[in-house]
């Protein structure tokens, strides 16, 4: 399947996710059989297949092929009887189980090959267009609120006006937690490099470079969760990052109090 092995393994390791793709009406049940996970291991699962009074032990393995492709190998073995009629009955049962396994794996493939099902966000790789920024940084003994971030943005806007420069895009935000404090950095893309001061510093991005983008709606909890998934996406695809990720504040949060209406674009520079 065209999917990342780490992403699929992480999704399957949470049993509650199986009902998102399981083809039967009830999770772990299919075609009058029960599929019971008896062991979760690294990149693999032991699964007992129960049909009436018979059971068969099987093993599902996740196998890495490339950064965005993998195999799922599901095997089950049954020692056949020496009695001809019993052996034929076993053969028919195993053949049916093989069809069931194929149907279940096909459902998993269809689910896993849509990255949004694995990460919960739609991620696209785009090209950096804003290369020159002006930024400011402040430390807080608490997580900065909307008003404190907006104050930083307004000081940037005033500095840009004082220097006769032009804003080229919306404000950017990154908040990092240290041991005892939070450090917030805001930046705005501008049309030219501005002078360095004690409060303001120019920043530069590689124009034409690659950057991961995800657009989301929601407040702080949704943003934090989506950032975690964007980090998973970057790591699973083995991208290296030359710079810190950041938010692009599409919605003016100081004016929109309803966080469910916030639109934010998340960005992660990669190569």
N, C-alpha and C positions, 0 to 999 in steps of 0.2 A: 504494500500500500504506500501511497505518497503521503507520508506523515512522519513526524519526528518520533523516534523510539522513546526518548525521555518524556515527551509530552503524553504519549499514549500510556506509558507505564504509570505516570503520575495520575492520570485520569482513572485508570483501571484499579489502582491501589485503593481508591475510595469506593467501597462496595455500593454506596448510594448512587454512584454515577452509572452503574450498569443498566439501570432502568431507563436511561436516556437513549440507549441504542438497542436494547434487547428486543428481538423480533416477536417474542411471545406476548400473550395478553398479560401474563404475570411474570415479573422478572425471575430468572433462574428456572422457569418452566417453559417447555417447548415440546409440542407434538406428544403430549401425554408422558413426558419424561421430566425428571428433576435433575438439575445440574448444580451440584453442591460443592462450593469451594472449600477444600479441606486445608489448604496452605497457601498463604501469600508469601512469595519469595522475590528476591531481586530479579526483575524482568521475567517472572514466570509464576504460574499458578497450578496447583494440583486440583483437579476437578473430578469428583465422583459423579458418574452418570447413572441415575437410578431409573429403572423401568420395571414397574410392578415389583416383583420380588427379586429381580436380578439387578446387579450393580457392576459397573466397570470403572476402573480407575484410569484417569487420563492426565495428560500434562500439556498445558499451553505455554509456549515459550515465545518471547519477543526477541527478535534478532536484528541487530543493527546492520544496515547496508550502506547508507550515506547520511548526510546531515538532514535530508528531508525524505528519506525512504527507508523502509523496514519490511521485515517479514513477520508474520504470525504463523507459528508452527504448532498444530494441535494434534497430538498423537494419543492413541489408545490401543492397547494390546490385550488380546484374550487368548488364553490357552485353550485350544480346541479339544473337544472330546474325541475319543477313539470310536465311539458309537456313530455309525453313519447318519442315522436320523437326527441324533442330537447335534452332530457337527453341522448338518445342513440347516437346522434351526438356528444355531449360533451364527452361521454365515449370513442368514437373512436379517438377523437382528443387528449384526455389526454393519451390514450394508446400509440399513436404515439409519443407524446412528451416524454413519459417515455423511449421509445426506443432511441430517440435522446439523452436524458440525459445520458443514459447508454453508448452510443457510444462515447460521449464527455468525460465522466469520464474514460473510458477505454484508450482513447488517452492520457489523463493526467497521468494516472497510468504508462503507458509505458514510458512516458517522465521522470516523477519524480523519477522512480526507478533506473535510471542511475545517480549517484551522479555528474558525469561530466556535465550533463545538468543543474544542480542546481548551482554548484560552478564554472564551467568553467575550472576546473583543475582536473586531476586524482590524487586522494589521496589514498595512501596505508599505512597501519600500519606495520612497520618493527621493527626489533630488533637492539638496539644500539650495535655496535661492537667496536667503539673507546672510550676508557674510560679515557685515560690520554692525556691532551692537554697542550700546552704552549701558553700563550696569552700575548697580549699587548693592551693597551688602550690609546686613545688620544682624546682630546677635540678640537672642531673647532667652529669658529663663523659663519660657513657656512656648507652646506652639503658637506662632503668630496668628491673629484672627484676621478677618476680612478687612477691617478698618486699618489695621497696622500694615497690611500688604498694600492696600490702596494708597496709604500715605507715602510709601516708598515709590509707587508708580507715579504719583503726582509730582514728587520731587524730580523724577527722571524727565517727565514731560516738561516741567518748567526749565530744567537745564537744557533740554533740546531747543526750546524756544529761545532761551537767552543766547544760544550760539547760532541762531538762524538756520538750524538743520531741519530736516524733514523726517518724520516717522514713516517707516516703510512697511511696518506690520504691527500686529497687536502685541501687548506686553507678554513677556515670558516670566516664568516663576520656577524656582527650585528651592525646596525647603529640606535641609539635611539635619538630622538629629545627631548631636555629639554626646559625649558622656553626661554632661550636666547642662546642656543648653541646645537651642535650635539656631541654625544659621540660615537666614533667608536671603536669596539673591534674586533680584528682579532685573530685567533687561528689556530694552526696546531696540529693534533694528532701525538704523538710521542711514541716511544717504552718504555719510562720510565720517571719517574718524574724528572724534571730539577730544578735547584736551583732558589729561588726567588731573584729578584733584584728590583731596583727602577723602572725598565722599563718592566720587564717580571714577569709573575706569572703563576704557574701551575693551571689548572682547571681540574675538574673530572666529568665524566658522569657515570651514573649507567649502567655498562655493562650488557646486557641482558634485559634492560628495554625497554619499548615501545616508539616509536617515529613515528610521522606522516611524510610522505615523499611525495613530489610532484616535478616532473621534468618539467621545463618549458624552452621555448626559447623566447628570447626577452630582451629588455633593461630595464632601470630603471622604466619606467611607467608600463610595464608588470609585473615586479618583485613586485612592490608595490601593484598593483591590486591583484596579485595572493596571496601575503601575507595576504591581507585583507580577501580574500576568504578562505584561510587556517585557519585564526582565526574564521571565521564564521563556518567552518566545525567543528573545535574543540568545539566551544561553543554550536552548535546545537546538537552535540553528547554527550554533558555534560562531556567532558574530563576535568580533572584537569591537570595543567602543573606545574612540579617541577623546570623548568628552562626556560630561554629565548629562543625563536625561533632563527634560524640563516640560513644563506645562505651557501651552499657549492659551491665554485667557480670552476665549471668544466672547463669553458673556461678561459684562461689567458687573462683578459680584457685589460691588458697593451699592449698585442700584437695584439689582435683582435679589430680593431676600429669600425667595423660594428656591432652595438648592436643587430641587428636582428639575428645575428649568435651566440650570447651568449647562452650557455647552463648553467642553474643554477638549483641546487637541493635545495628545501626549506625543512627545518626540524623543527618540533615542538615536543619536549619531552612531553609525556602525561602518565597519569595513570588513 
